Amino acid sequence: MSDQERPGSSPADTSTTEAHRLRSRERAMRRAYKIIADSDRSFSQQIEELLQVVREAIGTDYATVSRVHQDADQYIFETVDVPDDVDLQSGFTVPLAELPNCAHVVETEQTLVLEDVEAEAPELADPTWGISCYLGAPVTVDGDIYGTFCFYGMEPRSEEFSDWDVTFVELLSNWVSSELDRQRQNDRLESFASLLAHELRNPLTIGQMYCNELPAETAPDAVDYITESFDRIEELIDILLVIARRTDVNIDREAVELADAATEAWDTVVTDEADLVVETDRVIEADPVHVQHFLDNLFSNAVEHGSSDVTIHVGDLPTGFYVADDGSGISEEKRGQVFQAGYTTEANGTGLGLTFVAELANTYEWDWRLVESDDGGARFEFEGVQCVSEA
């Protein structure tokens, strides 16, 4: 009767109680959103704090996120929020059969709601733990059951779990599932990138060794070009690993003069008629190799997809910089597509240039967007950049 008027209560009492309940729910949702949206919190910290928020909001003593090892029929408590005098810690493992409520959620992959386990579902009563009320939702990863997101107590509830309680738990269990999915995909990407980098370095090292044996006096320009190409491949392998790991902890930051980096990147772009106009004195903190490849991809994209005599501008924004051109531009409906891996309008294009730009910006945690430039072309804006000073 948590969402209904109680017998014997006055309309004023009921109104006051309902107003208090609504405010409490609003606070809980705000707290949950703040936790989920905070990228500085680790996933484990987010889970710990969410368990406490939900437990307090729906009124249970116990809250856990658990993983099921189905082959061994084991139930592993990954994160717990329980009373201080209860000896239950993260990592504790029990046979799944000891927890028939959780086993039911795992088996059916459906939310289970019980205010009084013994009265409503005596077949799910457990003699070991004595769980008497239960609200639990499944957690899935890659479409398979992973475990449970559940809240319970050792006494039957006097009030029903409300529809809001159930929805709140299900929404957050879905978020936990999606985050675990994302982490698993990132782990796979990092593993693949590491394998690819390893496989590429072997022939690269051999090629560099043979290149060093080439007689430079015979064809010095060709030797220089091959050496430079090998060096660029090695740099790209390092950048690939940084992007795959999606963290900036391994980035060797230093002060990079954006104007110099733009000029160096422009030297690698194959063009006779296009022009570069640099209108910045900004100095940013980044790996200079990353910045050069970053700008190289933006410049090459403008030259390849704009007119042959395109003019590209590099300028300042309040907390970053922009790269704009006066080419044919990118229609609004395609602005999201161009960053997708494999998207290209060129017969011989790879469709990876702008994907590389977006992923590297994300790794540095820069805010970025694509808009129309003042000249009708494309303008890529990057803000939230760590700026040292003006040069």
LORO-67507 format. One record per residue (C-alpha): residue number from 1; residue in three letters; x, y, z. Coordinates in steps of 0.001 Angstrom, whole numbers, always signed. Layout:
N
   seq   type        px        py        pz
   NUM    ala         X         Y         Z
...
//
This chain:
391
   seq   type        px        py        pz
     1    met        +0        +0        +0
     2    ser     +3016     +2279      -399
     3    asp     +1423     +4244     -3208
     4    gln     -2110     +4298     -1830
     5    glu     -3919     +6082      +979
     6    arg     -3783     +4204     +4289
     7    pro     -7016     +3380     +6166
     8    gly     -7637     +5843     +8956
     9    ser     -5376     +8566     +7597
    10    ser     -6687    +12020     +6835
    11    pro     -6390    +13547     +3341
    12    ala     -3897    +16061     +4717
    13    asp     -1722    +13302     +6202
    14    thr     -1859    +11348     +2971
    15    ser      -930    +14420      +932
    16    thr     +2034    +15178     +3190
    17    thr     +3254    +11584     +3080
    18    glu     +2965    +11441      -715
    19    ala     +4818    +14749     -1110
    20    his     +7622    +13449     +1105
    21    arg     +7776    +10210      -881
    22    leu     +7995    +12081     -4191
    23    arg    +10785    +14322     -2920
    24    ser    +12715    +11291     -1670
    25    arg    +12365     +9577     -5029
    26    glu    +13484    +12697     -6860
    27    arg    +16568    +12956     -4642
    28    ala    +17364     +9293     -5272
    29    met    +17105     +9710     -9035
    30    arg    +19274    +12823     -8947
    31    arg    +21901    +11042     -6880
    32    ala    +21864     +8046     -9223
    33    tyr    +22194    +10267    -12285
    34    lys    +25091    +12171    -10730
    35    ile    +26898     +8913    -10002
    36    ile    +26333     +7489    -13483
    37    ala    +27340    +10729    -15220
    38    asp    +30583    +11141    -13249
    39    ser    +33337     +9824    -15497
    40    asp    +35923    +10407    -12752
    41    arg    +34393     +7605    -10681
    42    ser    +35550     +4099    -11468
    43    phe    +32891     +1567    -12411
    44    ser    +33321      -216     -9080
    45    gln    +32849     +3083     -7218
    46    gln    +29729     +3805     -9245
    47    ile    +28274      +396     -8384
    48    glu    +29044      +775     -4674
    49    glu    +27340     +4165     -4503
    50    leu    +24368     +3112     -6622
    51    leu    +23690      +147     -4358
    52    gln    +23517     +2459     -1367
    53    val    +21257     +4963     -3156
    54    val    +18781     +2301     -4284
    55    arg    +18845      +395      -986
    56    glu    +17984     +3548      +936
    57    ala    +15354     +4602     -1598
    58    ile    +13383     +1344     -1604
    59    gly    +13988      +472     +2040
    60    thr    +15994     -2749     +2244
    61    asp    +18957     -3710     +4449
    62    tyr    +20967     -5610     +1834
    63    ala    +22083     -4739     -1708
    64    thr    +24393     -6709     -3973
    65    val    +25653     -7017     -7508
    66    ser    +26641    -10616     -8071
    67    arg    +28030    -12751    -10840
    68    val    +26979    -16289    -11560
    69    his    +29551    -18884    -12554
    70    gln    +27065    -21282    -14093
    71    asp    +29557    -24034    -14940
    72    ala    +30522    -24320    -11280
    73    asp    +27048    -23395    -10032
    74    gln    +28607    -20661     -7925
    75    tyr    +27279    -17249     -6918
    76    ile    +29996    -14602     -6512
    77    phe    +29265    -11391     -4613
    78    glu    +31109     -8736     -6620
    79    thr    +29879     -5626     -4779
    80    val    +27911     -5496     -1536
    81    asp    +26205     -2891      +646
    82    val    +25106     -4561     +3871
    83    pro    +24823     -3739     +7611
    84    asp    +28150     -3271     +9386
    85    asp    +27645     -6292    +11632
    86    val    +27117     -8651     +8695
    87    asp    +30125    -10690     +7575
    88    leu    +29597    -10463     +3824
    89    gln    +32299     -8986     +1606
    90    ser    +33016     -8589     -2078
    91    gly    +34456    -11791     -3504
    92    phe    +32484    -14061     -1169
    93    thr    +31295    -17151     -3055
    94    val    +28437    -19529     -2230
    95    pro    +26642    -22330     -4085
    96    leu    +23849    -20843     -6190
    97    ala    +21433    -23362     -4658
    98    glu    +21760    -21544     -1311
    99    leu    +20037    -18499     -2830
   100    pro    +16899    -19730     -4617
   101    asn    +15637    -16169     -5173
   102    cys    +18735    -15225     -7122
   103    ala    +18757    -18605     -8858
   104    his    +15184    -17904    -10009
   105    val    +16220    -14549    -11506
   106    val    +19172    -16201    -13248
   107    glu    +17043    -19033    -14619
   108    thr    +14113    -16922    -15814
   109    glu    +16116    -13771    -16653
   110    gln    +13167    -11852    -15213
   111    thr    +12784     -9432    -12317
   112    leu    +11546    -11068     -9119
   113    val     +9474     -9087     -6601
   114    leu     +8516    -10637     -3244
   115    glu     +7402     -8748      -144
   116    asp     +7065    -11974     +1881
   117    val     +8989    -14890      +438
   118    glu     +7513    -17514     +2753
   119    ala     +3912    -16462     +2059
   120    glu     +4192    -15700     -1657
   121    ala     +6731    -18243     -2896
   122    pro     +7630    -20787      -189
   123    glu     +9568    -22830     -2745
   124    leu    +12060    -19912     -2893
   125    ala    +12547    -19686      +873
   126    asp    +16091    -20475     +1920
   127    pro    +17008    -21998     +5304
   128    thr    +20619    -20753     +5213
   129    trp    +20274    -17014     +4657
   130    gly    +16708    -16401     +5749
   131    ile    +15878    -13859     +3068
   132    ser    +12276    -12792     +3649
   133    cys    +11753     -9997     +1097
   134    tyr    +13430     -9640     -2264
   135    leu    +13603     -7360     -5313
   136    gly    +16122     -8443     -7912
   137    ala    +16713     -7909    -11635
   138    pro    +18961     -9789    -14059
   139    val    +22238     -8408    -15359
   140    thr    +23163     -9549    -18869
   141    val    +26308     -9206    -20957
   142    asp    +26438     -9971    -24677
   143    gly    +22881    -11256    -24401
   144    asp    +23829    -13891    -21795
   145    ile    +22978    -13858    -18104
   146    tyr    +25812    -12407    -16036
   147    gly    +24291    -12171    -12570
   148    thr    +21853    -10174    -10483
   149    phe    +21257     -6645     -9209
   150    cys    +19255     -7306     -6072
   151    phe    +17948     -5854     -2819
   152    tyr    +16597     -7861       +93
   153    gly    +15933     -8070     +3816
   154    met    +15568    -10661     +6548
   155    glu    +12036     -9612     +7562
   156    pro     +8865     -9541     +5436
   157    arg     +7901     -6061     +4270
   158    ser     +4856     -4330     +5668
   159    glu     +4591     -2332     +2439
   160    glu     +4634     -3563     -1126
   161    phe     +7507     -2715     -3412
   162    ser     +5984       +56     -5515
   163    asp     +5998      +214     -9289
   164    trp     +8553     +3007     -8935
   165    asp    +10817      +765     -6825
   166    val    +10725     -1966     -9437
   167    thr    +11293      +427    -12338
   168    phe    +14199     +2122    -10546
   169    val    +15920     -1219     -9956
   170    glu    +15314     -2406    -13532
   171    leu    +16609      +820    -15078
   172    leu    +19825      +651    -13101
   173    ser    +20296     -3065    -13744
   174    asn    +20043     -2227    -17452
   175    trp    +22714      +443    -16993
   176    val    +24983     -2030    -15194
   177    ser    +24461     -4485    -18076
   178    ser    +25311     -1883    -20725
   179    glu    +28438      -765    -18870
   180    leu    +29668     -4337    -18509
   181    asp    +28954     -4829    -22223
   182    arg    +30984     -1737    -23069
   183    gln    +33879     -2804    -20870
   184    arg    +33973     -6240    -22457
   185    gln    +33979     -4717    -25948
   186    asn    +36785     -2346    -24950
   187    asp    +38787     -5252    -23563
   188    arg    +38347     -7114    -26825
   189    leu    +39388     -4041    -28803
   190    glu    +42487     -3572    -26688
   191    ser    +43379     -7238    -27011
   192    phe    +42924     -7116    -30789
   193    ala    +44926     -3895    -31075
   194    ser    +47768     -5352    -29021
   195    leu    +47797     -8472    -31192
   196    leu    +47715     -6389    -34375
   197    ala    +50494     -4117    -33127
   198    his    +52630     -7136    -32277
   199    glu    +52089     -8683    -35708
   200    leu    +52864     -5397    -37468
   201    arg    +56025     -4653    -35516
   202    asn    +57776     -7822    -36630
   203    pro    +57802     -7117    -40402
   204    leu    +58259     -3401    -39638
   205    thr    +61435     -4095    -37675
   206    ile    +62776     -6288    -40483
   207    gly    +61945     -3601    -43044
   208    gln    +63725      -950    -40992
   209    met    +66799     -3161    -40691
   210    tyr    +66987     -3663    -44447
   211    cys    +66304        +9    -45034
   212    asn    +69353      +896    -42945
   213    glu    +71440     -1265    -45269
   214    leu    +70350      +578    -48414
   215    pro    +73081     +2680    -50058
   216    ala    +71863     +6235    -49454
   217    glu    +74214     +7633    -52112
   218    thr    +72447     +5644    -54855
   219    ala    +68949     +7050    -54335
   220    pro    +68957     +9331    -51284
   221    asp    +65430    +10625    -51804
   222    ala    +63989     +7119    -52044
   223    val    +65852     +5966    -48941
   224    asp    +64621     +9001    -46995
   225    tyr    +61059     +8399    -48140
   226    ile    +61111     +4725    -47158
   227    thr    +62673     +5516    -43780
   228    glu    +60093     +8185    -43101
   229    ser    +57265     +5834    -44103
   230    phe    +58489     +3149    -41712
   231    asp    +58716     +5722    -38925
   232    arg    +55132     +6882    -39590
   233    ile    +53877     +3289    -39471
   234    glu    +55590     +2815    -36111
   235    glu    +54008     +6020    -34802
   236    leu    +50577     +4895    -35980
   237    ile    +50972     +1576    -34176
   238    asp    +51668     +3455    -30938
   239    ile    +48627     +5700    -31488
   240    leu    +46455     +2674    -32255
   241    leu    +47346     +1211    -28862
   242    val    +46615     +4490    -27073
   243    ile    +43184     +4715    -28713
   244    ala    +42371     +1070    -28050
   245    arg    +43195     +1439    -24358
   246    arg    +40954     +4535    -24195
   247    thr    +43022     +6185    -21524
   248    asp    +45524     +9022    -21503
   249    val    +47693     +7567    -18711
   250    asn    +50289     +6351    -21216
   251    ile    +50437     +9595    -23171
   252    asp    +53723    +11510    -22916
   253    arg    +52400    +15051    -22796
   254    glu    +54508    +18066    -23535
   255    ala    +53975    +21631    -24690
   256    val    +53054    +21589    -28394
   257    glu    +52857    +24784    -30416
   258    leu    +49762    +24258    -32514
   259    ala    +51047    +26461    -35349
   260    asp    +54245    +24411    -35700
   261    ala    +52338    +21139    -35532
   262    ala    +49953    +22352    -38243
   263    thr    +52845    +23339    -40512
   264    glu    +54568    +19988    -40060
   265    ala    +51333    +18096    -40702
   266    trp    +50682    +20171    -43827
   267    asp    +54056    +19113    -45232
   268    thr    +52817    +15510    -45363
   269    val    +49635    +16361    -47297
   270    val    +49862    +15766    -51034
   271    thr    +48498    +18905    -52685
   272    asp    +49587    +21560    -55165
   273    glu    +46726    +24048    -55085
   274    ala    +45293    +23907    -51550
   275    asp    +46372    +26472    -48955
   276    leu    +46806    +26418    -45177
   277    val    +46186    +29517    -43075
   278    val    +47335    +29253    -39453
   279    glu    +45792    +31817    -37131
   280    thr    +46799    +30571    -33707
   281    asp    +49577    +31053    -31169
   282    arg    +48116    +28464    -28828
   283    val    +50293    +25985    -26989
   284    ile    +48568    +22761    -25903
   285    glu    +49585    +19799    -23757
   286    ala    +49701    +16646    -25832
   287    asp    +51990    +14175    -27520
   288    pro    +53384    +16047    -30562
   289    val    +53226    +12901    -32707
   290    his    +49540    +12502    -31878
   291    val    +48787    +16122    -32745
   292    gln    +50601    +15895    -36073
   293    his    +48726    +12756    -37156
   294    phe    +45488    +14256    -35837
   295    leu    +45884    +17381    -37989
   296    asp    +47193    +15352    -40925
   297    asn    +43914    +13412    -41037
   298    leu    +41818    +16586    -40844
   299    phe    +43846    +18293    -43584
   300    ser    +43795    +15221    -45838
   301    asn    +40034    +14917    -45389
   302    ala    +39541    +18539    -46465
   303    val    +41761    +18146    -49524
   304    glu    +40286    +14808    -50605
   305    his    +36633    +15758    -50147
   306    gly    +36755    +19496    -50868
   307    ser    +37840    +21261    -54021
   308    ser    +41417    +20975    -55227
   309    asp    +42085    +24604    -54293
   310    val    +40529    +24389    -50818
   311    thr    +41788    +26753    -48131
   312    ile    +42087    +25388    -44603
   313    his    +42140    +27576    -41488
   314    val    +43445    +26624    -38053
   315    gly    +42333    +29024    -35322
   316    asp    +41577    +29461    -31635
   317    leu    +38485    +28736    -29573
   318    pro    +38030    +29814    -25931
   319    thr    +39325    +26482    -24597
   320    gly    +40711    +24845    -27707
   321    phe    +41007    +25207    -31454
   322    tyr    +39243    +24591    -34756
   323    val    +40108    +23370    -38240
   324    ala    +37845    +24802    -40961
   325    asp    +37792    +24769    -44743
   326    asp    +35922    +26459    -47584
   327    gly    +35161    +23249    -49441
   328    ser    +31821    +21681    -50284
   329    gly    +31002    +20962    -46625
   330    ile    +29228    +18023    -44993
   331    ser    +25444    +17954    -44921
   332    glu    +23842    +17969    -41486
   333    glu    +22326    +14506    -41880
   334    lys    +25744    +13013    -42692
   335    arg    +27730    +14676    -39911
   336    gly    +27253    +11738    -37581
   337    gln    +27996     +9150    -40261
   338    val    +31376    +10525    -41315
   339    phe    +32943     +9508    -37986
   340    gln    +31818     +5899    -38319
   341    ala    +34550     +3422    -39169
   342    gly    +34418     +2440    -42831
   343    tyr    +32248     +5350    -43986
   344    thr    +33679     +6883    -47148
   345    thr    +32504     +8465    -50372
   346    glu    +35730     +7657    -52210
   347    ala    +36197     +4467    -54211
   348    asn    +39670     +3935    -52754
   349    gly    +38994     +5428    -49320
   350    thr    +39352     +3517    -46065
   351    gly    +36753     +5494    -44123
   352    leu    +39034     +5630    -41086
   353    gly    +40472     +9167    -41158
   354    leu    +37734    +10945    -39241
   355    thr    +37152     +7889    -37049
   356    phe    +40781     +8251    -36009
   357    val    +40223    +11964    -35285
   358    ala    +37148    +11332    -33129
   359    glu    +38696     +8441    -31197
   360    leu    +41908    +10343    -30458
   361    ala    +39899    +13385    -29313
   362    asn    +37877    +11099    -27031
   363    thr    +41069     +9598    -25621
   364    tyr    +42260    +13098    -24708
   365    glu    +38745    +13823    -23375
   366    trp    +38343    +16800    -25688
   367    asp    +34839    +17973    -26502
   368    trp    +34349    +18065    -30246
   369    arg    +31714    +18829    -32836
   370    leu    +31346    +19249    -36588
   371    val    +29532    +22328    -37901
   372    glu    +29400    +24394    -41069
   373    ser    +32244    +26871    -41520
   374    asp    +31712    +30560    -42299
   375    asp    +32613    +29783    -45923
   376    gly    +30141    +26911    -46244
   377    gly    +32678    +24135    -45746
   378    ala    +33340    +21921    -42740
   379    arg    +34507    +23191    -39368
   380    phe    +35814    +20785    -36721
   381    glu    +35828    +22315    -33241
   382    phe    +37757    +20943    -30256
   383    glu    +37350    +22365    -26760
   384    gly    +38274    +21312    -23266
   385    val    +41849    +21074    -24534
   386    gln    +44665    +21374    -21995
   387    cys    +46260    +24656    -22991
   388    val    +49611    +25737    -21588
   389    ser    +49525    +29358    -22710
   390    glu    +49793    +31485    -25768
   391    ala    +53120    +30882    -27533
//
